[in-house]
Amino acid sequence: MKLKQIVVSIENSPGRLLEVTETLGNAGINLRALNLVDTGAFGQLRLLVSDVGKARQILMRMQVSAFVNEVVAVEIDDTPGSLAGLLKPLKDANVSVIFMYAFIGGFSGDKAVMIFRFSDNDKAIEILKESGYRLIDAETFGIIDTDR
């Protein structure tokens, strides 16, 4: 139930984000979810893409620094307190959130999807399943993982 996410170090300069996203788009890579954070002279662009291997090859040809890590996607109710409810059993099991981002609309209409990297993804998956949460797999996200 883990998804592969591409993390790109991208210069904070006009047009650089456009260049990366336009090149991926022109190659037929669909951006399924993303998050961009400022880290100073560079930003960190986290991407869930339709084809991980192809996207990595494109980024390497562009000489863009990128690596792949694993994240967990969880569908939650789009209501006040839902995120806190999800986090409680994780805290009780001493699992930390390293980072997260979200989008609303989900796959069931009235849901939000949270993308997490945990201190222990496997333990978090176990806890979330036991707590009745729906985990979103690569197929549901429309992700092809050719990066094996």
ABEGO torsion letter per residue (X at the ends): XBBBBBBBBBBBBBGAAAAAAAAAAAAGBBBABBBBBBAEABBBBBBBBABAAAAAAAAAAAGBBBBBBBBBBBBBBBBBGAAAAAAAAAAAAGBBBABBBBBBGEAAGABBBBBBBBABAAAAAAAAAAAGBBBBBAAAAGBBBABX
